Amino acid sequence: MQSTYICTAVPLSIAIAAAITSCGGSSSSSGSSSSTSTGGTGSYTLAVTDAPVDDAEKVVIQITGVTLKPKGGTEINFEFEEVKSIDFLNLQNGVSENLLSNQSIPAGDYNWVRLKVNAEEDGTMDSYIEFSDTSQREIRVPSGSQTGLKLVSGFTVSENGSSGYTIDFNLRKSLTDPGGTGSVIFKPTLRLVENTSVGSITGTIDASLVTSACADSATEDGSVYAFEGTDVTPTDIQGSNSAPLSSSLVSFADSIYSFTLAFLPVGDYTVAYTCEAQNDDPEAADTITFSQQVNATVTANAATEITLSAP
């Protein structure tokens, strides 16, 4: 028998990754515990965040619940009393939104987590993308009504402890537009990260670099890509081992060009700047020009600051 937890609906808060809000839950039936469980429980928080996409004003995904799979145990289902329609363009630069907050679940190892979504091509704008001209198109997750968005990355809930994880939606890699009409297809590129084992890279870009690199770009101030490893030769986002792990749009405020690459696992990275991200099709091999790059090291729970300067 599956366990079903009903999470009482409260106003969704947009918070920095470490922020946790209270959400009570009740179990309508008891499922078997994880085979690695000691019989105790732990506190579990699950949030979502986004690496942004160009040329969109809104990217809304409607989430109806969450399923967790204990190792060797039965599924644990959380059904939301009210569906959560989340605009992922509001979840950038280290901002996240909780789906589950401090839920008590069996301690132990888990095989996967699945988000239940409403994302079919059915004429209903439950999950959709809105463009700069205010036009809207449905977002379709292939077989989404049956399988949802499933992450097979395992995780562990410590007994009598608090475990917090975040799912990073990389919309730049995930959204594809095969025909220019009908629905936009969401092919999930998701990362599950443990909140205490990640950090961020924040930075500024010299105005002279932006001016020279983006002279022919009328729509943006550029984007930065983060590649795992040092001195990496930057490439487009086509699905390969050399593809960027994350990306960020460059923003301009108070005469400063800046960016944030958040929820990066601890390690070394190459950060590269381009004004051609809007031409980067995840379904094709594109030639993208990168104007500058720099190495950076991410440490847990800290922000590494860098500057991208003109050559």
BAGUBA-395297 format. One record per residue (C-alpha): residue in one letter; y, x, z. Coordinates in nm, 3 decimals. Example, Ala and Ser with C-alpha at 12.3 -4.5 7.8 and 13.67 -1.06 7.14 Angstrom:
<sites>
<site><rest>A</rest><v>-0.450</v><u>1.230</u><w>0.780</w></site>
<site><rest>S</rest><v>-0.106</v><u>1.367</u><w>0.714</w></site>
</sites>
This chain:
<sites>
<site><rest>M</rest><v>0.000</v><u>0.000</u><w>0.000</w></site>
<site><rest>Q</rest><v>0.345</v><u>0.126</u><w>-0.083</w></site>
<site><rest>S</rest><v>0.617</v><u>0.147</u><w>0.178</w></site>
<site><rest>T</rest><v>0.941</v><u>-0.035</u><w>0.102</w></site>
<site><rest>Y</rest><v>1.264</v><u>0.048</u><w>0.281</w></site>
<site><rest>I</rest><v>1.564</v><u>-0.180</u><w>0.236</w></site>
<site><rest>C</rest><v>1.892</v><u>0.009</u><w>0.262</w></site>
<site><rest>T</rest><v>2.176</v><u>-0.211</u><w>0.386</w></site>
<site><rest>A</rest><v>2.460</v><u>-0.210</u><w>0.134</w></site>
<site><rest>V</rest><v>2.776</v><u>-0.039</u><w>0.248</w></site>
<site><rest>P</rest><v>3.078</v><u>0.078</u><w>0.045</w></site>
<site><rest>L</rest><v>2.978</v><u>0.391</u><w>-0.144</w></site>
<site><rest>S</rest><v>3.175</v><u>0.695</u><w>-0.042</w></site>
<site><rest>I</rest><v>3.250</v><u>0.989</u><w>-0.267</w></site>
<site><rest>A</rest><v>3.218</v><u>1.297</u><w>-0.057</w></site>
<site><rest>I</rest><v>3.179</v><u>1.672</u><w>-0.069</w></site>
<site><rest>A</rest><v>2.812</v><u>1.771</u><w>-0.076</w></site>
<site><rest>A</rest><v>2.789</v><u>1.831</u><w>0.298</w></site>
<site><rest>A</rest><v>2.929</v><u>1.488</u><w>0.389</w></site>
<site><rest>I</rest><v>2.671</v><u>1.246</u><w>0.524</w></site>
<site><rest>T</rest><v>2.720</v><u>0.880</u><w>0.608</w></site>
<site><rest>S</rest><v>2.498</v><u>0.651</u><w>0.809</w></site>
<site><rest>C</rest><v>2.279</v><u>0.393</u><w>0.640</w></site>
<site><rest>G</rest><v>2.023</v><u>0.198</u><w>0.836</w></site>
<site><rest>G</rest><v>1.684</v><u>0.113</u><w>0.692</w></site>
<site><rest>S</rest><v>1.381</v><u>-0.088</u><w>0.787</w></site>
<site><rest>S</rest><v>1.021</v><u>-0.064</u><w>0.677</w></site>
<site><rest>S</rest><v>0.851</v><u>-0.378</u><w>0.555</w></site>
<site><rest>S</rest><v>0.508</v><u>-0.213</u><w>0.555</w></site>
<site><rest>S</rest><v>0.361</v><u>0.118</u><w>0.658</w></site>
<site><rest>G</rest><v>0.226</v><u>0.363</u><w>0.402</w></site>
<site><rest>S</rest><v>0.003</v><u>0.661</u><w>0.462</w></site>
<site><rest>S</rest><v>0.179</v><u>0.982</u><w>0.556</w></site>
<site><rest>S</rest><v>0.181</v><u>1.310</u><w>0.368</w></site>
<site><rest>S</rest><v>-0.131</v><u>1.521</u><w>0.391</w></site>
<site><rest>T</rest><v>0.088</v><u>1.807</u><w>0.514</w></site>
<site><rest>S</rest><v>0.265</v><u>1.591</u><w>0.770</w></site>
<site><rest>T</rest><v>0.224</v><u>1.655</u><w>1.141</w></site>
<site><rest>G</rest><v>0.263</v><u>1.284</u><w>1.207</w></site>
<site><rest>G</rest><v>0.632</v><u>1.320</u><w>1.290</w></site>
<site><rest>T</rest><v>0.939</v><u>1.222</u><w>1.095</w></site>
<site><rest>G</rest><v>1.253</v><u>1.386</u><w>0.966</w></site>
<site><rest>S</rest><v>1.595</v><u>1.278</u><w>0.845</w></site>
<site><rest>Y</rest><v>1.643</v><u>1.273</u><w>0.467</w></site>
<site><rest>T</rest><v>1.964</v><u>1.250</u><w>0.263</w></site>
<site><rest>L</rest><v>1.971</v><u>1.231</u><w>-0.117</w></site>
<site><rest>A</rest><v>2.292</v><u>1.254</u><w>-0.323</w></site>
<site><rest>V</rest><v>2.387</v><u>1.278</u><w>-0.690</w></site>
<site><rest>T</rest><v>2.648</v><u>1.490</u><w>-0.869</w></site>
<site><rest>D</rest><v>2.740</v><u>1.573</u><w>-1.228</w></site>
<site><rest>A</rest><v>2.819</v><u>1.852</u><w>-1.470</w></site>
<site><rest>P</rest><v>3.070</v><u>1.676</u><w>-1.700</w></site>
<site><rest>V</rest><v>3.071</v><u>1.579</u><w>-2.066</w></site>
<site><rest>D</rest><v>3.356</v><u>1.584</u><w>-2.320</w></site>
<site><rest>D</rest><v>3.521</v><u>1.287</u><w>-2.492</w></site>
<site><rest>A</rest><v>3.428</v><u>1.024</u><w>-2.233</w></site>
<site><rest>E</rest><v>3.634</v><u>0.827</u><w>-1.983</w></site>
<site><rest>K</rest><v>3.338</v><u>0.680</u><w>-1.794</w></site>
<site><rest>V</rest><v>2.965</v><u>0.746</u><w>-1.779</w></site>
<site><rest>V</rest><v>2.809</v><u>0.476</u><w>-1.563</w></site>
<site><rest>I</rest><v>2.444</v><u>0.477</u><w>-1.459</w></site>
<site><rest>Q</rest><v>2.315</v><u>0.177</u><w>-1.265</w></site>
<site><rest>I</rest><v>2.062</v><u>0.280</u><w>-0.998</w></site>
<site><rest>T</rest><v>1.855</v><u>0.013</u><w>-0.821</w></site>
<site><rest>G</rest><v>1.645</v><u>0.223</u><w>-0.585</w></site>
<site><rest>V</rest><v>1.464</v><u>0.548</u><w>-0.506</w></site>
<site><rest>T</rest><v>1.094</v><u>0.631</u><w>-0.484</w></site>
<site><rest>L</rest><v>0.958</v><u>0.934</u><w>-0.297</w></site>
<site><rest>K</rest><v>0.602</v><u>1.064</u><w>-0.333</w></site>
<site><rest>P</rest><v>0.454</v><u>1.243</u><w>-0.030</w></site>
<site><rest>K</rest><v>0.195</v><u>1.507</u><w>-0.114</w></site>
<site><rest>G</rest><v>-0.143</v><u>1.340</u><w>-0.067</w></site>
<site><rest>G</rest><v>0.020</v><u>1.013</u><w>0.043</w></site>
<site><rest>T</rest><v>0.137</v><u>0.685</u><w>-0.106</w></site>
<site><rest>E</rest><v>0.480</v><u>0.624</u><w>-0.257</w></site>
<site><rest>I</rest><v>0.775</v><u>0.534</u><w>-0.037</w></site>
<site><rest>N</rest><v>1.012</v><u>0.291</u><w>-0.206</w></site>
<site><rest>F</rest><v>1.378</v><u>0.234</u><w>-0.123</w></site>
<site><rest>E</rest><v>1.518</v><u>-0.080</u><w>-0.288</w></site>
<site><rest>F</rest><v>1.896</v><u>-0.120</u><w>-0.272</w></site>
<site><rest>E</rest><v>2.017</v><u>-0.464</u><w>-0.167</w></site>
<site><rest>E</rest><v>2.300</v><u>-0.416</u><w>-0.416</w></site>
<site><rest>V</rest><v>2.260</v><u>-0.196</u><w>-0.723</w></site>
<site><rest>K</rest><v>2.474</v><u>0.116</u><w>-0.731</w></site>
<site><rest>S</rest><v>2.680</v><u>0.147</u><w>-1.050</w></site>
<site><rest>I</rest><v>2.794</v><u>0.508</u><w>-1.037</w></site>
<site><rest>D</rest><v>3.055</v><u>0.656</u><w>-1.269</w></site>
<site><rest>F</rest><v>2.935</v><u>1.014</u><w>-1.291</w></site>
<site><rest>L</rest><v>3.265</v><u>1.140</u><w>-1.426</w></site>
<site><rest>N</rest><v>3.397</v><u>1.088</u><w>-1.073</w></site>
<site><rest>L</rest><v>3.133</v><u>1.330</u><w>-0.943</w></site>
<site><rest>Q</rest><v>3.260</v><u>1.667</u><w>-1.061</w></site>
<site><rest>N</rest><v>3.381</v><u>1.992</u><w>-0.905</w></site>
<site><rest>G</rest><v>3.145</v><u>1.974</u><w>-0.609</w></site>
<site><rest>V</rest><v>3.188</v><u>1.602</u><w>-0.540</w></site>
<site><rest>S</rest><v>2.871</v><u>1.403</u><w>-0.476</w></site>
<site><rest>E</rest><v>2.769</v><u>1.052</u><w>-0.374</w></site>
<site><rest>N</rest><v>2.488</v><u>0.959</u><w>-0.140</w></site>
<site><rest>L</rest><v>2.203</v><u>0.736</u><w>-0.248</w></site>
<site><rest>L</rest><v>2.013</v><u>0.772</u><w>0.080</w></site>
<site><rest>S</rest><v>2.179</v><u>0.877</u><w>0.404</w></site>
<site><rest>N</rest><v>1.989</v><u>1.005</u><w>0.708</w></site>
<site><rest>Q</rest><v>1.678</v><u>0.801</u><w>0.632</w></site>
<site><rest>S</rest><v>1.384</v><u>0.858</u><w>0.866</w></site>
<site><rest>I</rest><v>1.072</v><u>0.937</u><w>0.660</w></site>
<site><rest>P</rest><v>0.742</v><u>1.115</u><w>0.729</w></site>
<site><rest>A</rest><v>0.784</v><u>1.491</u><w>0.764</w></site>
<site><rest>G</rest><v>0.598</v><u>1.712</u><w>0.521</w></site>
<site><rest>D</rest><v>0.583</v><u>1.811</u><w>0.156</w></site>
<site><rest>Y</rest><v>0.675</v><u>1.575</u><w>-0.127</w></site>
<site><rest>N</rest><v>0.570</v><u>1.595</u><w>-0.492</w></site>
<site><rest>W</rest><v>0.856</v><u>1.416</u><w>-0.663</w></site>
<site><rest>V</rest><v>1.152</v><u>1.181</u><w>-0.642</w></site>
<site><rest>R</rest><v>1.230</v><u>0.903</u><w>-0.888</w></site>
<site><rest>L</rest><v>1.550</v><u>0.706</u><w>-0.942</w></site>
<site><rest>K</rest><v>1.504</v><u>0.349</u><w>-1.058</w></site>
<site><rest>V</rest><v>1.761</v><u>0.261</u><w>-1.323</w></site>
<site><rest>N</rest><v>1.882</v><u>-0.026</u><w>-1.537</w></site>
<site><rest>A</rest><v>1.927</v><u>0.150</u><w>-1.870</w></site>
<site><rest>E</rest><v>1.782</v><u>-0.044</u><w>-2.162</w></site>
<site><rest>E</rest><v>1.933</v><u>-0.140</u><w>-2.497</w></site>
<site><rest>D</rest><v>1.952</v><u>-0.509</u><w>-2.418</w></site>
<site><rest>G</rest><v>2.315</v><u>-0.608</u><w>-2.474</w></site>
<site><rest>T</rest><v>2.399</v><u>-0.569</u><w>-2.104</w></site>
<site><rest>M</rest><v>2.652</v><u>-0.305</u><w>-2.003</w></site>
<site><rest>D</rest><v>2.469</v><u>-0.202</u><w>-1.685</w></site>
<site><rest>S</rest><v>2.451</v><u>0.166</u><w>-1.783</w></site>
<site><rest>Y</rest><v>2.714</v><u>0.261</u><w>-2.040</w></site>
<site><rest>I</rest><v>2.958</v><u>0.520</u><w>-2.169</w></site>
<site><rest>E</rest><v>3.326</v><u>0.446</u><w>-2.229</w></site>
<site><rest>F</rest><v>3.518</v><u>0.662</u><w>-2.474</w></site>
<site><rest>S</rest><v>3.885</v><u>0.759</u><w>-2.483</w></site>
<site><rest>D</rest><v>3.958</v><u>0.473</u><w>-2.725</w></site>
<site><rest>T</rest><v>3.819</v><u>0.227</u><w>-2.458</w></site>
<site><rest>S</rest><v>3.515</v><u>0.145</u><w>-2.673</w></site>
<site><rest>Q</rest><v>3.186</v><u>0.117</u><w>-2.484</w></site>
<site><rest>R</rest><v>2.822</v><u>0.172</u><w>-2.577</w></site>
<site><rest>E</rest><v>2.506</v><u>0.118</u><w>-2.380</w></site>
<site><rest>I</rest><v>2.317</v><u>0.411</u><w>-2.232</w></site>
<site><rest>R</rest><v>1.942</v><u>0.393</u><w>-2.285</w></site>
<site><rest>V</rest><v>1.682</v><u>0.590</u><w>-2.091</w></site>
<site><rest>P</rest><v>1.361</v><u>0.596</u><w>-2.297</w></site>
<site><rest>S</rest><v>1.097</v><u>0.404</u><w>-2.096</w></site>
<site><rest>G</rest><v>1.353</v><u>0.390</u><w>-1.815</w></site>
<site><rest>S</rest><v>1.245</v><u>0.049</u><w>-1.690</w></site>
<site><rest>Q</rest><v>0.892</v><u>0.182</u><w>-1.637</w></site>
<site><rest>T</rest><v>0.942</v><u>0.543</u><w>-1.533</w></site>
<site><rest>G</rest><v>1.306</v><u>0.565</u><w>-1.421</w></site>
<site><rest>L</rest><v>1.448</v><u>0.915</u><w>-1.384</w></site>
<site><rest>K</rest><v>1.174</v><u>1.128</u><w>-1.231</w></site>
<site><rest>L</rest><v>1.211</v><u>1.481</u><w>-1.094</w></site>
<site><rest>V</rest><v>0.885</v><u>1.660</u><w>-1.035</w></site>
<site><rest>S</rest><v>1.051</v><u>1.932</u><w>-0.829</w></site>
<site><rest>G</rest><v>0.884</v><u>1.927</u><w>-0.491</w></site>
<site><rest>F</rest><v>1.074</v><u>1.924</u><w>-0.163</w></site>
<site><rest>T</rest><v>1.004</v><u>1.937</u><w>0.208</w></site>
<site><rest>V</rest><v>1.123</v><u>1.724</u><w>0.498</w></site>
<site><rest>S</rest><v>1.116</v><u>1.912</u><w>0.828</w></site>
<site><rest>E</rest><v>0.990</v><u>1.742</u><w>1.140</w></site>
<site><rest>N</rest><v>1.274</v><u>1.636</u><w>1.374</w></site>
<site><rest>G</rest><v>1.518</v><u>1.803</u><w>1.135</w></site>
<site><rest>S</rest><v>1.772</v><u>1.697</u><w>0.873</w></site>
<site><rest>S</rest><v>1.695</v><u>1.764</u><w>0.508</w></site>
<site><rest>G</rest><v>1.963</v><u>1.714</u><w>0.244</w></site>
<site><rest>Y</rest><v>1.911</v><u>1.732</u><w>-0.133</w></site>
<site><rest>T</rest><v>2.132</v><u>1.669</u><w>-0.434</w></site>
<site><rest>I</rest><v>2.036</v><u>1.572</u><w>-0.789</w></site>
<site><rest>D</rest><v>2.262</v><u>1.737</u><w>-1.046</w></site>
<site><rest>F</rest><v>2.301</v><u>1.525</u><w>-1.360</w></site>
<site><rest>N</rest><v>2.393</v><u>1.754</u><w>-1.647</w></site>
<site><rest>L</rest><v>2.546</v><u>1.498</u><w>-1.882</w></site>
<site><rest>R</rest><v>2.646</v><u>1.763</u><w>-2.136</w></site>
<site><rest>K</rest><v>2.276</v><u>1.839</u><w>-2.186</w></site>
<site><rest>S</rest><v>2.145</v><u>1.485</u><w>-2.142</w></site>
<site><rest>L</rest><v>2.349</v><u>1.247</u><w>-2.361</w></site>
<site><rest>T</rest><v>2.259</v><u>1.235</u><w>-2.729</w></site>
<site><rest>D</rest><v>2.403</v><u>1.014</u><w>-3.002</w></site>
<site><rest>P</rest><v>2.147</v><u>1.001</u><w>-3.284</w></site>
<site><rest>G</rest><v>2.325</v><u>0.759</u><w>-3.515</w></site>
<site><rest>G</rest><v>2.679</v><u>0.695</u><w>-3.397</w></site>
<site><rest>T</rest><v>2.596</v><u>0.328</u><w>-3.341</w></site>
<site><rest>G</rest><v>2.385</v><u>0.130</u><w>-3.099</w></site>
<site><rest>S</rest><v>2.298</v><u>0.290</u><w>-2.766</w></site>
<site><rest>V</rest><v>2.355</v><u>0.647</u><w>-2.652</w></site>
<site><rest>I</rest><v>2.028</v><u>0.804</u><w>-2.541</w></site>
<site><rest>F</rest><v>2.000</v><u>0.968</u><w>-2.200</w></site>
<site><rest>K</rest><v>1.733</v><u>1.238</u><w>-2.208</w></site>
<site><rest>P</rest><v>1.737</v><u>1.352</u><w>-1.847</w></site>
<site><rest>T</rest><v>1.831</v><u>1.709</u><w>-1.766</w></site>
<site><rest>L</rest><v>1.829</v><u>1.694</u><w>-1.389</w></site>
<site><rest>R</rest><v>1.814</v><u>1.954</u><w>-1.112</w></site>
<site><rest>L</rest><v>1.710</v><u>1.889</u><w>-0.752</w></site>
<site><rest>V</rest><v>1.874</v><u>2.135</u><w>-0.513</w></site>
<site><rest>E</rest><v>1.852</v><u>2.182</u><w>-0.137</w></site>
<site><rest>N</rest><v>2.205</v><u>2.160</u><w>-0.002</w></site>
<site><rest>T</rest><v>2.185</v><u>2.457</u><w>0.234</w></site>
<site><rest>S</rest><v>2.054</v><u>2.688</u><w>-0.042</w></site>
<site><rest>V</rest><v>2.334</v><u>2.649</u><w>-0.295</w></site>
<site><rest>G</rest><v>2.691</v><u>2.765</u><w>-0.338</w></site>
<site><rest>S</rest><v>2.966</v><u>2.741</u><w>-0.598</w></site>
<site><rest>I</rest><v>3.181</v><u>2.946</u><w>-0.830</w></site>
<site><rest>T</rest><v>3.548</v><u>2.856</u><w>-0.844</w></site>
<site><rest>G</rest><v>3.795</v><u>3.025</u><w>-1.070</w></site>
<site><rest>T</rest><v>4.116</v><u>3.040</u><w>-1.265</w></site>
<site><rest>I</rest><v>4.180</v><u>3.123</u><w>-1.627</w></site>
<site><rest>D</rest><v>4.484</v><u>3.316</u><w>-1.742</w></site>
<site><rest>A</rest><v>4.722</v><u>3.098</u><w>-1.942</w></site>
<site><rest>S</rest><v>4.734</v><u>3.362</u><w>-2.216</w></site>
<site><rest>L</rest><v>4.357</v><u>3.336</u><w>-2.262</w></site>
<site><rest>V</rest><v>4.372</v><u>2.956</u><w>-2.286</w></site>
<site><rest>T</rest><v>4.661</v><u>2.970</u><w>-2.531</w></site>
<site><rest>S</rest><v>4.493</v><u>3.219</u><w>-2.762</w></site>
<site><rest>A</rest><v>4.139</v><u>3.078</u><w>-2.738</w></site>
<site><rest>C</rest><v>4.231</v><u>2.711</u><w>-2.767</w></site>
<site><rest>A</rest><v>4.504</v><u>2.741</u><w>-3.029</w></site>
<site><rest>D</rest><v>4.303</v><u>2.524</u><w>-3.270</w></site>
<site><rest>S</rest><v>4.176</v><u>2.280</u><w>-3.006</w></site>
<site><rest>A</rest><v>4.397</v><u>1.976</u><w>-2.967</w></site>
<site><rest>T</rest><v>4.182</v><u>1.792</u><w>-2.714</w></site>
<site><rest>E</rest><v>4.095</v><u>2.026</u><w>-2.429</w></site>
<site><rest>D</rest><v>4.176</v><u>2.334</u><w>-2.224</w></site>
<site><rest>G</rest><v>3.822</v><u>2.459</u><w>-2.259</w></site>
<site><rest>S</rest><v>3.500</v><u>2.468</u><w>-2.059</w></site>
<site><rest>V</rest><v>3.301</v><u>2.726</u><w>-1.867</w></site>
<site><rest>Y</rest><v>2.923</v><u>2.770</u><w>-1.881</w></site>
<site><rest>A</rest><v>2.714</v><u>2.930</u><w>-1.607</w></site>
<site><rest>F</rest><v>2.409</v><u>3.134</u><w>-1.714</w></site>
<site><rest>E</rest><v>2.148</v><u>3.270</u><w>-1.474</w></site>
<site><rest>G</rest><v>2.158</v><u>3.649</u><w>-1.456</w></site>
<site><rest>T</rest><v>2.421</v><u>3.916</u><w>-1.515</w></site>
<site><rest>D</rest><v>2.560</v><u>4.025</u><w>-1.853</w></site>
<site><rest>V</rest><v>2.389</v><u>3.736</u><w>-2.029</w></site>
<site><rest>T</rest><v>2.480</v><u>3.680</u><w>-2.393</w></site>
<site><rest>P</rest><v>2.613</v><u>3.323</u><w>-2.382</w></site>
<site><rest>T</rest><v>2.462</v><u>3.060</u><w>-2.610</w></site>
<site><rest>D</rest><v>2.491</v><u>2.687</u><w>-2.675</w></site>
<site><rest>I</rest><v>2.315</v><u>2.429</u><w>-2.457</w></site>
<site><rest>Q</rest><v>2.012</v><u>2.382</u><w>-2.682</w></site>
<site><rest>G</rest><v>1.702</v><u>2.363</u><w>-2.465</w></site>
<site><rest>S</rest><v>1.586</v><u>2.722</u><w>-2.432</w></site>
<site><rest>N</rest><v>1.543</v><u>2.983</u><w>-2.162</w></site>
<site><rest>S</rest><v>1.888</v><u>3.122</u><w>-2.241</w></site>
<site><rest>A</rest><v>2.067</v><u>2.786</u><w>-2.214</w></site>
<site><rest>P</rest><v>2.337</v><u>2.750</u><w>-1.945</w></site>
<site><rest>L</rest><v>2.229</v><u>2.613</u><w>-1.608</w></site>
<site><rest>S</rest><v>2.555</v><u>2.428</u><w>-1.554</w></site>
<site><rest>S</rest><v>2.902</v><u>2.378</u><w>-1.698</w></site>
<site><rest>S</rest><v>3.249</v><u>2.262</u><w>-1.598</w></site>
<site><rest>L</rest><v>3.558</v><u>2.137</u><w>-1.773</w></site>
<site><rest>V</rest><v>3.874</v><u>2.338</u><w>-1.719</w></site>
<site><rest>S</rest><v>4.157</v><u>2.142</u><w>-1.556</w></site>
<site><rest>F</rest><v>4.530</v><u>2.208</u><w>-1.565</w></site>
<site><rest>A</rest><v>4.749</v><u>2.130</u><w>-1.264</w></site>
<site><rest>D</rest><v>5.056</v><u>2.294</u><w>-1.112</w></site>
<site><rest>S</rest><v>5.067</v><u>2.537</u><w>-1.404</w></site>
<site><rest>I</rest><v>4.718</v><u>2.668</u><w>-1.319</w></site>
<site><rest>Y</rest><v>4.399</v><u>2.646</u><w>-1.527</w></site>
<site><rest>S</rest><v>4.101</v><u>2.616</u><w>-1.293</w></site>
<site><rest>F</rest><v>3.735</v><u>2.515</u><w>-1.273</w></site>
<site><rest>T</rest><v>3.449</v><u>2.465</u><w>-1.028</w></site>
<site><rest>L</rest><v>3.079</v><u>2.523</u><w>-1.091</w></site>
<site><rest>A</rest><v>2.903</v><u>2.359</u><w>-0.798</w></site>
<site><rest>F</rest><v>2.550</v><u>2.324</u><w>-0.658</w></site>
<site><rest>L</rest><v>2.433</v><u>2.657</u><w>-0.800</w></site>
<site><rest>P</rest><v>2.124</v><u>2.817</u><w>-0.644</w></site>
<site><rest>V</rest><v>2.184</v><u>3.151</u><w>-0.474</w></site>
<site><rest>G</rest><v>2.177</v><u>3.436</u><w>-0.724</w></site>
<site><rest>D</rest><v>2.361</v><u>3.620</u><w>-1.000</w></site>
<site><rest>Y</rest><v>2.537</v><u>3.445</u><w>-1.287</w></site>
<site><rest>T</rest><v>2.731</v><u>3.507</u><w>-1.604</w></site>
<site><rest>V</rest><v>3.029</v><u>3.272</u><w>-1.643</w></site>
<site><rest>A</rest><v>3.156</v><u>3.231</u><w>-2.000</w></site>
<site><rest>Y</rest><v>3.463</v><u>3.049</u><w>-2.133</w></site>
<site><rest>T</rest><v>3.480</v><u>2.848</u><w>-2.457</w></site>
<site><rest>C</rest><v>3.708</v><u>2.598</u><w>-2.628</w></site>
<site><rest>E</rest><v>3.427</v><u>2.465</u><w>-2.846</w></site>
<site><rest>A</rest><v>3.211</v><u>2.277</u><w>-2.597</w></site>
<site><rest>Q</rest><v>3.289</v><u>1.946</u><w>-2.768</w></site>
<site><rest>N</rest><v>3.098</v><u>2.081</u><w>-3.071</w></site>
<site><rest>D</rest><v>2.791</v><u>2.169</u><w>-2.865</w></site>
<site><rest>D</rest><v>2.515</v><u>1.925</u><w>-2.963</w></site>
<site><rest>P</rest><v>2.216</v><u>1.944</u><w>-2.724</w></site>
<site><rest>E</rest><v>1.987</v><u>1.840</u><w>-3.010</w></site>
<site><rest>A</rest><v>2.091</v><u>2.122</u><w>-3.243</w></site>
<site><rest>A</rest><v>2.147</v><u>2.496</u><w>-3.253</w></site>
<site><rest>D</rest><v>2.523</v><u>2.539</u><w>-3.266</w></site>
<site><rest>T</rest><v>2.735</v><u>2.848</u><w>-3.308</w></site>
<site><rest>I</rest><v>2.975</v><u>2.841</u><w>-3.014</w></site>
<site><rest>T</rest><v>3.244</v><u>3.104</u><w>-2.972</w></site>
<site><rest>F</rest><v>3.293</v><u>3.232</u><w>-2.619</w></site>
<site><rest>S</rest><v>3.627</v><u>3.398</u><w>-2.557</w></site>
<site><rest>Q</rest><v>3.556</v><u>3.576</u><w>-2.231</w></site>
<site><rest>Q</rest><v>3.286</v><u>3.617</u><w>-1.967</w></site>
<site><rest>V</rest><v>3.247</v><u>3.763</u><w>-1.618</w></site>
<site><rest>N</rest><v>2.963</v><u>3.817</u><w>-1.371</w></site>
<site><rest>A</rest><v>2.953</v><u>3.641</u><w>-1.034</w></site>
<site><rest>T</rest><v>2.715</v><u>3.622</u><w>-0.738</w></site>
<site><rest>V</rest><v>2.655</v><u>3.294</u><w>-0.555</w></site>
<site><rest>T</rest><v>2.579</v><u>3.292</u><w>-0.183</w></site>
<site><rest>A</rest><v>2.467</v><u>2.995</u><w>0.024</w></site>
<site><rest>N</rest><v>2.733</v><u>2.752</u><w>0.150</w></site>
<site><rest>A</rest><v>3.018</v><u>2.958</u><w>0.006</w></site>
<site><rest>A</rest><v>3.253</v><u>2.957</u><w>-0.291</w></site>
<site><rest>T</rest><v>3.273</v><u>3.271</u><w>-0.503</w></site>
<site><rest>E</rest><v>3.618</v><u>3.311</u><w>-0.662</w></site>
<site><rest>I</rest><v>3.661</v><u>3.471</u><w>-1.004</w></site>
<site><rest>T</rest><v>3.930</v><u>3.506</u><w>-1.270</w></site>
<site><rest>L</rest><v>3.884</v><u>3.498</u><w>-1.645</w></site>
<site><rest>S</rest><v>4.153</v><u>3.711</u><w>-1.807</w></site>
<site><rest>A</rest><v>4.251</v><u>3.776</u><w>-2.166</w></site>
<site><rest>P</rest><v>4.076</v><u>4.081</u><w>-2.317</w></site>
</sites>
